[in-house]
Amino acid sequence: MFLLPYRRFSIETDLPPGEVLTSIQAATEPERWAGSFWTQRRQLRFSGRVTGNSFDLTRSIDYRNSFCPHIQGSVEPTPGGARLVGTMKLHDVVAVFMLAFLAITGSIAVAVIPPGLAAGGLDSDSLIPLVMFGAGIVMTVGAFAFEAPKSLEALASLVRASRADMR
């Protein structure tokens, strides 16, 4: 989707599925609430959980970025090892907030700009909702696009990937 970024990924590895899951589990700490962010550094590469053959992770970073991809995937056996398949998307709370923000600013822009054009011109105040709408899209897509390749690389290096792609 254009307004809310979303990426599919696939990672191939020569490791067996059990070893892949063990590696991911060993590099994953339980999720923490925001308050604990300020009290100590994160020690492991990811936070989240591994359940059965699936995982639900976020890359651990030492700075705040609400647009850091939320990684959901599973490990599938292949003849020569394993394949990790899944998606990267915004955290649900961030997605809901951004949809509400874009809906409100977009609605205000649609309500203000056409009457201003019909009246013969727009003043600079009339463009504020449109600028905020555009800035919301650029901020969301840009911050996610900045973090997504880093998350894929961290996961791929963890499982000694022979191939990793994102689409």
Chimera marker file (.cmm) of the C-alpha trace (Angstrom):
<marker_set name="trace">
<marker id="1" x="0.000" y="0.000" z="0.000" r="1" g="1" b="0" radius="0.5"/>
<marker id="2" x="1.276" y="3.471" z="-0.853" r="1" g="1" b="0" radius="0.5"/>
<marker id="3" x="0.229" y="5.271" z="2.340" r="1" g="1" b="0" radius="0.5"/>
<marker id="4" x="1.273" y="2.537" z="4.770" r="1" g="1" b="0" radius="0.5"/>
<marker id="5" x="4.430" y="0.664" z="3.803" r="1" g="1" b="0" radius="0.5"/>
<marker id="6" x="4.459" y="-3.108" z="3.630" r="1" g="1" b="0" radius="0.5"/>
<marker id="7" x="7.160" y="-5.476" z="2.331" r="1" g="1" b="0" radius="0.5"/>
<marker id="8" x="7.298" y="-9.225" z="1.770" r="1" g="1" b="0" radius="0.5"/>
<marker id="9" x="10.608" y="-10.996" z="2.242" r="1" g="1" b="0" radius="0.5"/>
<marker id="10" x="12.178" y="-14.361" z="1.606" r="1" g="1" b="0" radius="0.5"/>
<marker id="11" x="15.482" y="-15.605" z="3.030" r="1" g="1" b="0" radius="0.5"/>
<marker id="12" x="17.175" y="-18.849" z="1.958" r="1" g="1" b="0" radius="0.5"/>
<marker id="13" x="19.700" y="-20.603" z="4.203" r="1" g="1" b="0" radius="0.5"/>
<marker id="14" x="21.590" y="-23.889" z="4.278" r="1" g="1" b="0" radius="0.5"/>
<marker id="15" x="20.822" y="-24.310" z="7.992" r="1" g="1" b="0" radius="0.5"/>
<marker id="16" x="18.099" y="-26.789" z="8.986" r="1" g="1" b="0" radius="0.5"/>
<marker id="17" x="14.806" y="-25.270" z="10.226" r="1" g="1" b="0" radius="0.5"/>
<marker id="18" x="15.450" y="-26.220" z="13.870" r="1" g="1" b="0" radius="0.5"/>
<marker id="19" x="18.814" y="-24.480" z="13.891" r="1" g="1" b="0" radius="0.5"/>
<marker id="20" x="17.307" y="-21.395" z="12.218" r="1" g="1" b="0" radius="0.5"/>
<marker id="21" x="14.631" y="-21.140" z="14.910" r="1" g="1" b="0" radius="0.5"/>
<marker id="22" x="17.214" y="-21.692" z="17.652" r="1" g="1" b="0" radius="0.5"/>
<marker id="23" x="19.385" y="-18.880" z="16.207" r="1" g="1" b="0" radius="0.5"/>
<marker id="24" x="16.455" y="-16.492" z="16.028" r="1" g="1" b="0" radius="0.5"/>
<marker id="25" x="15.327" y="-17.384" z="19.555" r="1" g="1" b="0" radius="0.5"/>
<marker id="26" x="18.857" y="-16.877" z="20.918" r="1" g="1" b="0" radius="0.5"/>
<marker id="27" x="18.977" y="-13.382" z="19.386" r="1" g="1" b="0" radius="0.5"/>
<marker id="28" x="15.502" y="-12.355" z="20.584" r="1" g="1" b="0" radius="0.5"/>
<marker id="29" x="14.609" y="-10.784" z="23.911" r="1" g="1" b="0" radius="0.5"/>
<marker id="30" x="11.026" y="-10.360" z="25.166" r="1" g="1" b="0" radius="0.5"/>
<marker id="31" x="9.281" y="-7.177" z="24.096" r="1" g="1" b="0" radius="0.5"/>
<marker id="32" x="9.569" y="-4.282" z="26.535" r="1" g="1" b="0" radius="0.5"/>
<marker id="33" x="7.279" y="-1.386" z="27.129" r="1" g="1" b="0" radius="0.5"/>
<marker id="34" x="8.451" y="2.114" z="26.183" r="1" g="1" b="0" radius="0.5"/>
<marker id="35" x="9.324" y="3.068" z="29.765" r="1" g="1" b="0" radius="0.5"/>
<marker id="36" x="12.130" y="0.542" z="29.907" r="1" g="1" b="0" radius="0.5"/>
<marker id="37" x="13.703" y="2.067" z="26.787" r="1" g="1" b="0" radius="0.5"/>
<marker id="38" x="15.332" y="4.767" z="28.872" r="1" g="1" b="0" radius="0.5"/>
<marker id="39" x="16.626" y="2.527" z="31.644" r="1" g="1" b="0" radius="0.5"/>
<marker id="40" x="18.923" y="0.068" z="29.889" r="1" g="1" b="0" radius="0.5"/>
<marker id="41" x="20.439" y="-0.774" z="26.524" r="1" g="1" b="0" radius="0.5"/>
<marker id="42" x="19.023" y="-3.594" z="24.535" r="1" g="1" b="0" radius="0.5"/>
<marker id="43" x="21.358" y="-6.561" z="24.522" r="1" g="1" b="0" radius="0.5"/>
<marker id="44" x="20.034" y="-8.715" z="21.663" r="1" g="1" b="0" radius="0.5"/>
<marker id="45" x="19.416" y="-8.042" z="17.965" r="1" g="1" b="0" radius="0.5"/>
<marker id="46" x="15.636" y="-8.441" z="18.108" r="1" g="1" b="0" radius="0.5"/>
<marker id="47" x="12.757" y="-8.157" z="20.516" r="1" g="1" b="0" radius="0.5"/>
<marker id="48" x="9.595" y="-10.206" z="20.207" r="1" g="1" b="0" radius="0.5"/>
<marker id="49" x="8.837" y="-13.890" z="20.304" r="1" g="1" b="0" radius="0.5"/>
<marker id="50" x="9.396" y="-17.167" z="18.500" r="1" g="1" b="0" radius="0.5"/>
<marker id="51" x="6.517" y="-19.651" z="18.674" r="1" g="1" b="0" radius="0.5"/>
<marker id="52" x="6.678" y="-23.017" z="16.946" r="1" g="1" b="0" radius="0.5"/>
<marker id="53" x="7.973" y="-22.380" z="13.444" r="1" g="1" b="0" radius="0.5"/>
<marker id="54" x="6.911" y="-18.708" z="13.352" r="1" g="1" b="0" radius="0.5"/>
<marker id="55" x="8.360" y="-15.475" z="14.671" r="1" g="1" b="0" radius="0.5"/>
<marker id="56" x="7.095" y="-11.992" z="15.485" r="1" g="1" b="0" radius="0.5"/>
<marker id="57" x="10.012" y="-9.559" z="15.845" r="1" g="1" b="0" radius="0.5"/>
<marker id="58" x="11.224" y="-5.991" z="15.783" r="1" g="1" b="0" radius="0.5"/>
<marker id="59" x="14.878" y="-5.129" z="15.325" r="1" g="1" b="0" radius="0.5"/>
<marker id="60" x="16.384" y="-3.751" z="18.542" r="1" g="1" b="0" radius="0.5"/>
<marker id="61" x="17.722" y="-0.237" z="18.054" r="1" g="1" b="0" radius="0.5"/>
<marker id="62" x="19.260" y="2.261" z="20.460" r="1" g="1" b="0" radius="0.5"/>
<marker id="63" x="17.104" y="5.138" z="19.235" r="1" g="1" b="0" radius="0.5"/>
<marker id="64" x="13.402" y="5.748" z="18.800" r="1" g="1" b="0" radius="0.5"/>
<marker id="65" x="11.800" y="5.095" z="15.436" r="1" g="1" b="0" radius="0.5"/>
<marker id="66" x="8.134" y="4.213" z="15.606" r="1" g="1" b="0" radius="0.5"/>
<marker id="67" x="8.282" y="3.322" z="11.915" r="1" g="1" b="0" radius="0.5"/>
<marker id="68" x="10.772" y="0.456" z="12.431" r="1" g="1" b="0" radius="0.5"/>
<marker id="69" x="9.314" y="-2.607" z="10.660" r="1" g="1" b="0" radius="0.5"/>
<marker id="70" x="7.380" y="-5.197" z="12.605" r="1" g="1" b="0" radius="0.5"/>
<marker id="71" x="8.562" y="-8.552" z="11.184" r="1" g="1" b="0" radius="0.5"/>
<marker id="72" x="6.201" y="-11.511" z="11.058" r="1" g="1" b="0" radius="0.5"/>
<marker id="73" x="7.253" y="-14.728" z="9.399" r="1" g="1" b="0" radius="0.5"/>
<marker id="74" x="7.727" y="-18.452" z="9.468" r="1" g="1" b="0" radius="0.5"/>
<marker id="75" x="10.448" y="-20.995" z="8.739" r="1" g="1" b="0" radius="0.5"/>
<marker id="76" x="9.762" y="-23.582" z="6.046" r="1" g="1" b="0" radius="0.5"/>
<marker id="77" x="11.928" y="-26.622" z="5.369" r="1" g="1" b="0" radius="0.5"/>
<marker id="78" x="13.557" y="-26.862" z="1.928" r="1" g="1" b="0" radius="0.5"/>
<marker id="79" x="15.575" y="-29.711" z="0.398" r="1" g="1" b="0" radius="0.5"/>
<marker id="80" x="18.849" y="-27.932" z="1.143" r="1" g="1" b="0" radius="0.5"/>
<marker id="81" x="18.011" y="-26.155" z="4.408" r="1" g="1" b="0" radius="0.5"/>
<marker id="82" x="15.269" y="-23.676" z="5.232" r="1" g="1" b="0" radius="0.5"/>
<marker id="83" x="13.400" y="-20.665" z="3.888" r="1" g="1" b="0" radius="0.5"/>
<marker id="84" x="12.163" y="-17.793" z="6.013" r="1" g="1" b="0" radius="0.5"/>
<marker id="85" x="9.126" y="-16.074" z="4.505" r="1" g="1" b="0" radius="0.5"/>
<marker id="86" x="7.152" y="-13.224" z="5.939" r="1" g="1" b="0" radius="0.5"/>
<marker id="87" x="6.193" y="-9.595" z="5.945" r="1" g="1" b="0" radius="0.5"/>
<marker id="88" x="7.453" y="-6.326" z="7.312" r="1" g="1" b="0" radius="0.5"/>
<marker id="89" x="4.845" y="-3.763" z="8.192" r="1" g="1" b="0" radius="0.5"/>
<marker id="90" x="4.184" y="-0.925" z="10.585" r="1" g="1" b="0" radius="0.5"/>
<marker id="91" x="3.241" y="-1.759" z="14.141" r="1" g="1" b="0" radius="0.5"/>
<marker id="92" x="-0.569" y="-1.858" z="14.400" r="1" g="1" b="0" radius="0.5"/>
<marker id="93" x="-0.760" y="1.133" z="16.778" r="1" g="1" b="0" radius="0.5"/>
<marker id="94" x="1.425" y="3.256" z="14.471" r="1" g="1" b="0" radius="0.5"/>
<marker id="95" x="-0.625" y="2.212" z="11.429" r="1" g="1" b="0" radius="0.5"/>
<marker id="96" x="-3.914" y="3.191" z="13.109" r="1" g="1" b="0" radius="0.5"/>
<marker id="97" x="-2.468" y="6.524" z="14.261" r="1" g="1" b="0" radius="0.5"/>
<marker id="98" x="-1.076" y="7.345" z="10.806" r="1" g="1" b="0" radius="0.5"/>
<marker id="99" x="-4.315" y="6.366" z="9.056" r="1" g="1" b="0" radius="0.5"/>
<marker id="100" x="-6.257" y="8.647" z="11.410" r="1" g="1" b="0" radius="0.5"/>
<marker id="101" x="-3.724" y="11.470" z="10.923" r="1" g="1" b="0" radius="0.5"/>
<marker id="102" x="-3.842" y="11.139" z="7.127" r="1" g="1" b="0" radius="0.5"/>
<marker id="103" x="-7.649" y="10.867" z="7.089" r="1" g="1" b="0" radius="0.5"/>
<marker id="104" x="-8.052" y="14.010" z="9.184" r="1" g="1" b="0" radius="0.5"/>
<marker id="105" x="-5.485" y="16.136" z="7.343" r="1" g="1" b="0" radius="0.5"/>
<marker id="106" x="-6.696" y="14.854" z="3.961" r="1" g="1" b="0" radius="0.5"/>
<marker id="107" x="-10.322" y="15.608" z="4.816" r="1" g="1" b="0" radius="0.5"/>
<marker id="108" x="-9.472" y="19.118" z="5.965" r="1" g="1" b="0" radius="0.5"/>
<marker id="109" x="-7.435" y="19.717" z="2.797" r="1" g="1" b="0" radius="0.5"/>
<marker id="110" x="-10.355" y="18.556" z="0.629" r="1" g="1" b="0" radius="0.5"/>
<marker id="111" x="-12.734" y="20.787" z="2.596" r="1" g="1" b="0" radius="0.5"/>
<marker id="112" x="-10.528" y="23.904" z="2.462" r="1" g="1" b="0" radius="0.5"/>
<marker id="113" x="-8.711" y="23.907" z="-0.881" r="1" g="1" b="0" radius="0.5"/>
<marker id="114" x="-11.554" y="23.638" z="-3.467" r="1" g="1" b="0" radius="0.5"/>
<marker id="115" x="-13.576" y="26.531" z="-1.962" r="1" g="1" b="0" radius="0.5"/>
<marker id="116" x="-10.404" y="28.614" z="-1.804" r="1" g="1" b="0" radius="0.5"/>
<marker id="117" x="-9.657" y="27.927" z="-5.471" r="1" g="1" b="0" radius="0.5"/>
<marker id="118" x="-13.259" y="28.709" z="-6.418" r="1" g="1" b="0" radius="0.5"/>
<marker id="119" x="-13.003" y="32.024" z="-4.557" r="1" g="1" b="0" radius="0.5"/>
<marker id="120" x="-10.056" y="33.049" z="-6.698" r="1" g="1" b="0" radius="0.5"/>
<marker id="121" x="-6.993" y="32.002" z="-4.739" r="1" g="1" b="0" radius="0.5"/>
<marker id="122" x="-5.528" y="30.308" z="-1.738" r="1" g="1" b="0" radius="0.5"/>
<marker id="123" x="-3.813" y="31.914" z="1.164" r="1" g="1" b="0" radius="0.5"/>
<marker id="124" x="-0.869" y="30.144" z="2.764" r="1" g="1" b="0" radius="0.5"/>
<marker id="125" x="-2.954" y="28.993" z="5.739" r="1" g="1" b="0" radius="0.5"/>
<marker id="126" x="-5.199" y="26.991" z="3.406" r="1" g="1" b="0" radius="0.5"/>
<marker id="127" x="-2.239" y="24.872" z="2.281" r="1" g="1" b="0" radius="0.5"/>
<marker id="128" x="-1.238" y="23.757" z="5.797" r="1" g="1" b="0" radius="0.5"/>
<marker id="129" x="-3.467" y="20.622" z="5.816" r="1" g="1" b="0" radius="0.5"/>
<marker id="130" x="-2.118" y="19.566" z="2.401" r="1" g="1" b="0" radius="0.5"/>
<marker id="131" x="1.481" y="20.076" z="3.548" r="1" g="1" b="0" radius="0.5"/>
<marker id="132" x="0.792" y="18.089" z="6.733" r="1" g="1" b="0" radius="0.5"/>
<marker id="133" x="-0.777" y="15.270" z="4.701" r="1" g="1" b="0" radius="0.5"/>
<marker id="134" x="2.254" y="15.128" z="2.386" r="1" g="1" b="0" radius="0.5"/>
<marker id="135" x="4.692" y="15.306" z="5.289" r="1" g="1" b="0" radius="0.5"/>
<marker id="136" x="2.879" y="12.418" z="7.005" r="1" g="1" b="0" radius="0.5"/>
<marker id="137" x="3.263" y="10.223" z="3.925" r="1" g="1" b="0" radius="0.5"/>
<marker id="138" x="6.923" y="11.155" z="3.375" r="1" g="1" b="0" radius="0.5"/>
<marker id="139" x="7.777" y="10.630" z="7.052" r="1" g="1" b="0" radius="0.5"/>
<marker id="140" x="6.034" y="7.237" z="7.245" r="1" g="1" b="0" radius="0.5"/>
<marker id="141" x="7.314" y="5.780" z="3.984" r="1" g="1" b="0" radius="0.5"/>
<marker id="142" x="10.784" y="7.318" z="4.344" r="1" g="1" b="0" radius="0.5"/>
<marker id="143" x="11.439" y="6.126" z="7.894" r="1" g="1" b="0" radius="0.5"/>
<marker id="144" x="10.136" y="2.627" z="7.105" r="1" g="1" b="0" radius="0.5"/>
<marker id="145" x="12.206" y="2.426" z="3.903" r="1" g="1" b="0" radius="0.5"/>
<marker id="146" x="15.292" y="3.492" z="5.880" r="1" g="1" b="0" radius="0.5"/>
<marker id="147" x="14.823" y="0.708" z="8.461" r="1" g="1" b="0" radius="0.5"/>
<marker id="148" x="13.475" y="-2.196" z="6.353" r="1" g="1" b="0" radius="0.5"/>
<marker id="149" x="16.759" y="-3.128" z="4.603" r="1" g="1" b="0" radius="0.5"/>
<marker id="150" x="18.581" y="-3.011" z="7.953" r="1" g="1" b="0" radius="0.5"/>
<marker id="151" x="16.042" y="-5.394" z="9.476" r="1" g="1" b="0" radius="0.5"/>
<marker id="152" x="16.308" y="-7.774" z="6.521" r="1" g="1" b="0" radius="0.5"/>
<marker id="153" x="20.111" y="-7.724" z="6.689" r="1" g="1" b="0" radius="0.5"/>
<marker id="154" x="20.112" y="-8.371" z="10.454" r="1" g="1" b="0" radius="0.5"/>
<marker id="155" x="17.787" y="-11.350" z="10.065" r="1" g="1" b="0" radius="0.5"/>
<marker id="156" x="19.663" y="-12.680" z="7.025" r="1" g="1" b="0" radius="0.5"/>
<marker id="157" x="23.061" y="-12.488" z="8.722" r="1" g="1" b="0" radius="0.5"/>
<marker id="158" x="21.661" y="-14.166" z="11.830" r="1" g="1" b="0" radius="0.5"/>
<marker id="159" x="20.716" y="-17.284" z="9.836" r="1" g="1" b="0" radius="0.5"/>
<marker id="160" x="23.729" y="-17.150" z="7.504" r="1" g="1" b="0" radius="0.5"/>
<marker id="161" x="21.551" y="-16.571" z="4.458" r="1" g="1" b="0" radius="0.5"/>
<marker id="162" x="22.589" y="-17.666" z="1.009" r="1" g="1" b="0" radius="0.5"/>
<marker id="163" x="19.939" y="-15.370" z="-0.501" r="1" g="1" b="0" radius="0.5"/>
<marker id="164" x="17.622" y="-12.668" z="0.823" r="1" g="1" b="0" radius="0.5"/>
<marker id="165" x="15.162" y="-10.528" z="-1.086" r="1" g="1" b="0" radius="0.5"/>
<marker id="166" x="12.441" y="-8.046" z="-0.272" r="1" g="1" b="0" radius="0.5"/>
<marker id="167" x="9.556" y="-6.970" z="-2.498" r="1" g="1" b="0" radius="0.5"/>
<link id1="1" id2="2" r="1" g="1" b="0" radius="0.2"/>
<link id1="2" id2="3" r="1" g="1" b="0" radius="0.2"/>
<link id1="3" id2="4" r="1" g="1" b="0" radius="0.2"/>
<link id1="4" id2="5" r="1" g="1" b="0" radius="0.2"/>
<link id1="5" id2="6" r="1" g="1" b="0" radius="0.2"/>
<link id1="6" id2="7" r="1" g="1" b="0" radius="0.2"/>
<link id1="7" id2="8" r="1" g="1" b="0" radius="0.2"/>
<link id1="8" id2="9" r="1" g="1" b="0" radius="0.2"/>
<link id1="9" id2="10" r="1" g="1" b="0" radius="0.2"/>
<link id1="10" id2="11" r="1" g="1" b="0" radius="0.2"/>
<link id1="11" id2="12" r="1" g="1" b="0" radius="0.2"/>
<link id1="12" id2="13" r="1" g="1" b="0" radius="0.2"/>
<link id1="13" id2="14" r="1" g="1" b="0" radius="0.2"/>
<link id1="14" id2="15" r="1" g="1" b="0" radius="0.2"/>
<link id1="15" id2="16" r="1" g="1" b="0" radius="0.2"/>
<link id1="16" id2="17" r="1" g="1" b="0" radius="0.2"/>
<link id1="17" id2="18" r="1" g="1" b="0" radius="0.2"/>
<link id1="18" id2="19" r="1" g="1" b="0" radius="0.2"/>
<link id1="19" id2="20" r="1" g="1" b="0" radius="0.2"/>
<link id1="20" id2="21" r="1" g="1" b="0" radius="0.2"/>
<link id1="21" id2="22" r="1" g="1" b="0" radius="0.2"/>
<link id1="22" id2="23" r="1" g="1" b="0" radius="0.2"/>
<link id1="23" id2="24" r="1" g="1" b="0" radius="0.2"/>
<link id1="24" id2="25" r="1" g="1" b="0" radius="0.2"/>
<link id1="25" id2="26" r="1" g="1" b="0" radius="0.2"/>
<link id1="26" id2="27" r="1" g="1" b="0" radius="0.2"/>
<link id1="27" id2="28" r="1" g="1" b="0" radius="0.2"/>
<link id1="28" id2="29" r="1" g="1" b="0" radius="0.2"/>
<link id1="29" id2="30" r="1" g="1" b="0" radius="0.2"/>
<link id1="30" id2="31" r="1" g="1" b="0" radius="0.2"/>
<link id1="31" id2="32" r="1" g="1" b="0" radius="0.2"/>
<link id1="32" id2="33" r="1" g="1" b="0" radius="0.2"/>
<link id1="33" id2="34" r="1" g="1" b="0" radius="0.2"/>
<link id1="34" id2="35" r="1" g="1" b="0" radius="0.2"/>
<link id1="35" id2="36" r="1" g="1" b="0" radius="0.2"/>
<link id1="36" id2="37" r="1" g="1" b="0" radius="0.2"/>
<link id1="37" id2="38" r="1" g="1" b="0" radius="0.2"/>
<link id1="38" id2="39" r="1" g="1" b="0" radius="0.2"/>
<link id1="39" id2="40" r="1" g="1" b="0" radius="0.2"/>
<link id1="40" id2="41" r="1" g="1" b="0" radius="0.2"/>
<link id1="41" id2="42" r="1" g="1" b="0" radius="0.2"/>
<link id1="42" id2="43" r="1" g="1" b="0" radius="0.2"/>
<link id1="43" id2="44" r="1" g="1" b="0" radius="0.2"/>
<link id1="44" id2="45" r="1" g="1" b="0" radius="0.2"/>
<link id1="45" id2="46" r="1" g="1" b="0" radius="0.2"/>
<link id1="46" id2="47" r="1" g="1" b="0" radius="0.2"/>
<link id1="47" id2="48" r="1" g="1" b="0" radius="0.2"/>
<link id1="48" id2="49" r="1" g="1" b="0" radius="0.2"/>
<link id1="49" id2="50" r="1" g="1" b="0" radius="0.2"/>
<link id1="50" id2="51" r="1" g="1" b="0" radius="0.2"/>
<link id1="51" id2="52" r="1" g="1" b="0" radius="0.2"/>
<link id1="52" id2="53" r="1" g="1" b="0" radius="0.2"/>
<link id1="53" id2="54" r="1" g="1" b="0" radius="0.2"/>
<link id1="54" id2="55" r="1" g="1" b="0" radius="0.2"/>
<link id1="55" id2="56" r="1" g="1" b="0" radius="0.2"/>
<link id1="56" id2="57" r="1" g="1" b="0" radius="0.2"/>
<link id1="57" id2="58" r="1" g="1" b="0" radius="0.2"/>
<link id1="58" id2="59" r="1" g="1" b="0" radius="0.2"/>
<link id1="59" id2="60" r="1" g="1" b="0" radius="0.2"/>
<link id1="60" id2="61" r="1" g="1" b="0" radius="0.2"/>
<link id1="61" id2="62" r="1" g="1" b="0" radius="0.2"/>
<link id1="62" id2="63" r="1" g="1" b="0" radius="0.2"/>
<link id1="63" id2="64" r="1" g="1" b="0" radius="0.2"/>
<link id1="64" id2="65" r="1" g="1" b="0" radius="0.2"/>
<link id1="65" id2="66" r="1" g="1" b="0" radius="0.2"/>
<link id1="66" id2="67" r="1" g="1" b="0" radius="0.2"/>
<link id1="67" id2="68" r="1" g="1" b="0" radius="0.2"/>
<link id1="68" id2="69" r="1" g="1" b="0" radius="0.2"/>
<link id1="69" id2="70" r="1" g="1" b="0" radius="0.2"/>
<link id1="70" id2="71" r="1" g="1" b="0" radius="0.2"/>
<link id1="71" id2="72" r="1" g="1" b="0" radius="0.2"/>
<link id1="72" id2="73" r="1" g="1" b="0" radius="0.2"/>
<link id1="73" id2="74" r="1" g="1" b="0" radius="0.2"/>
<link id1="74" id2="75" r="1" g="1" b="0" radius="0.2"/>
<link id1="75" id2="76" r="1" g="1" b="0" radius="0.2"/>
<link id1="76" id2="77" r="1" g="1" b="0" radius="0.2"/>
<link id1="77" id2="78" r="1" g="1" b="0" radius="0.2"/>
<link id1="78" id2="79" r="1" g="1" b="0" radius="0.2"/>
<link id1="79" id2="80" r="1" g="1" b="0" radius="0.2"/>
<link id1="80" id2="81" r="1" g="1" b="0" radius="0.2"/>
<link id1="81" id2="82" r="1" g="1" b="0" radius="0.2"/>
<link id1="82" id2="83" r="1" g="1" b="0" radius="0.2"/>
<link id1="83" id2="84" r="1" g="1" b="0" radius="0.2"/>
<link id1="84" id2="85" r="1" g="1" b="0" radius="0.2"/>
<link id1="85" id2="86" r="1" g="1" b="0" radius="0.2"/>
<link id1="86" id2="87" r="1" g="1" b="0" radius="0.2"/>
<link id1="87" id2="88" r="1" g="1" b="0" radius="0.2"/>
<link id1="88" id2="89" r="1" g="1" b="0" radius="0.2"/>
<link id1="89" id2="90" r="1" g="1" b="0" radius="0.2"/>
<link id1="90" id2="91" r="1" g="1" b="0" radius="0.2"/>
<link id1="91" id2="92" r="1" g="1" b="0" radius="0.2"/>
<link id1="92" id2="93" r="1" g="1" b="0" radius="0.2"/>
<link id1="93" id2="94" r="1" g="1" b="0" radius="0.2"/>
<link id1="94" id2="95" r="1" g="1" b="0" radius="0.2"/>
<link id1="95" id2="96" r="1" g="1" b="0" radius="0.2"/>
<link id1="96" id2="97" r="1" g="1" b="0" radius="0.2"/>
<link id1="97" id2="98" r="1" g="1" b="0" radius="0.2"/>
<link id1="98" id2="99" r="1" g="1" b="0" radius="0.2"/>
<link id1="99" id2="100" r="1" g="1" b="0" radius="0.2"/>
<link id1="100" id2="101" r="1" g="1" b="0" radius="0.2"/>
<link id1="101" id2="102" r="1" g="1" b="0" radius="0.2"/>
<link id1="102" id2="103" r="1" g="1" b="0" radius="0.2"/>
<link id1="103" id2="104" r="1" g="1" b="0" radius="0.2"/>
<link id1="104" id2="105" r="1" g="1" b="0" radius="0.2"/>
<link id1="105" id2="106" r="1" g="1" b="0" radius="0.2"/>
<link id1="106" id2="107" r="1" g="1" b="0" radius="0.2"/>
<link id1="107" id2="108" r="1" g="1" b="0" radius="0.2"/>
<link id1="108" id2="109" r="1" g="1" b="0" radius="0.2"/>
<link id1="109" id2="110" r="1" g="1" b="0" radius="0.2"/>
<link id1="110" id2="111" r="1" g="1" b="0" radius="0.2"/>
<link id1="111" id2="112" r="1" g="1" b="0" radius="0.2"/>
<link id1="112" id2="113" r="1" g="1" b="0" radius="0.2"/>
<link id1="113" id2="114" r="1" g="1" b="0" radius="0.2"/>
<link id1="114" id2="115" r="1" g="1" b="0" radius="0.2"/>
<link id1="115" id2="116" r="1" g="1" b="0" radius="0.2"/>
<link id1="116" id2="117" r="1" g="1" b="0" radius="0.2"/>
<link id1="117" id2="118" r="1" g="1" b="0" radius="0.2"/>
<link id1="118" id2="119" r="1" g="1" b="0" radius="0.2"/>
<link id1="119" id2="120" r="1" g="1" b="0" radius="0.2"/>
<link id1="120" id2="121" r="1" g="1" b="0" radius="0.2"/>
<link id1="121" id2="122" r="1" g="1" b="0" radius="0.2"/>
<link id1="122" id2="123" r="1" g="1" b="0" radius="0.2"/>
<link id1="123" id2="124" r="1" g="1" b="0" radius="0.2"/>
<link id1="124" id2="125" r="1" g="1" b="0" radius="0.2"/>
<link id1="125" id2="126" r="1" g="1" b="0" radius="0.2"/>
<link id1="126" id2="127" r="1" g="1" b="0" radius="0.2"/>
<link id1="127" id2="128" r="1" g="1" b="0" radius="0.2"/>
<link id1="128" id2="129" r="1" g="1" b="0" radius="0.2"/>
<link id1="129" id2="130" r="1" g="1" b="0" radius="0.2"/>
<link id1="130" id2="131" r="1" g="1" b="0" radius="0.2"/>
<link id1="131" id2="132" r="1" g="1" b="0" radius="0.2"/>
<link id1="132" id2="133" r="1" g="1" b="0" radius="0.2"/>
<link id1="133" id2="134" r="1" g="1" b="0" radius="0.2"/>
<link id1="134" id2="135" r="1" g="1" b="0" radius="0.2"/>
<link id1="135" id2="136" r="1" g="1" b="0" radius="0.2"/>
<link id1="136" id2="137" r="1" g="1" b="0" radius="0.2"/>
<link id1="137" id2="138" r="1" g="1" b="0" radius="0.2"/>
<link id1="138" id2="139" r="1" g="1" b="0" radius="0.2"/>
<link id1="139" id2="140" r="1" g="1" b="0" radius="0.2"/>
<link id1="140" id2="141" r="1" g="1" b="0" radius="0.2"/>
<link id1="141" id2="142" r="1" g="1" b="0" radius="0.2"/>
<link id1="142" id2="143" r="1" g="1" b="0" radius="0.2"/>
<link id1="143" id2="144" r="1" g="1" b="0" radius="0.2"/>
<link id1="144" id2="145" r="1" g="1" b="0" radius="0.2"/>
<link id1="145" id2="146" r="1" g="1" b="0" radius="0.2"/>
<link id1="146" id2="147" r="1" g="1" b="0" radius="0.2"/>
<link id1="147" id2="148" r="1" g="1" b="0" radius="0.2"/>
<link id1="148" id2="149" r="1" g="1" b="0" radius="0.2"/>
<link id1="149" id2="150" r="1" g="1" b="0" radius="0.2"/>
<link id1="150" id2="151" r="1" g="1" b="0" radius="0.2"/>
<link id1="151" id2="152" r="1" g="1" b="0" radius="0.2"/>
<link id1="152" id2="153" r="1" g="1" b="0" radius="0.2"/>
<link id1="153" id2="154" r="1" g="1" b="0" radius="0.2"/>
<link id1="154" id2="155" r="1" g="1" b="0" radius="0.2"/>
<link id1="155" id2="156" r="1" g="1" b="0" radius="0.2"/>
<link id1="156" id2="157" r="1" g="1" b="0" radius="0.2"/>
<link id1="157" id2="158" r="1" g="1" b="0" radius="0.2"/>
<link id1="158" id2="159" r="1" g="1" b="0" radius="0.2"/>
<link id1="159" id2="160" r="1" g="1" b="0" radius="0.2"/>
<link id1="160" id2="161" r="1" g="1" b="0" radius="0.2"/>
<link id1="161" id2="162" r="1" g="1" b="0" radius="0.2"/>
<link id1="162" id2="163" r="1" g="1" b="0" radius="0.2"/>
<link id1="163" id2="164" r="1" g="1" b="0" radius="0.2"/>
<link id1="164" id2="165" r="1" g="1" b="0" radius="0.2"/>
<link id1="165" id2="166" r="1" g="1" b="0" radius="0.2"/>
<link id1="166" id2="167" r="1" g="1" b="0" radius="0.2"/>
</marker_set>
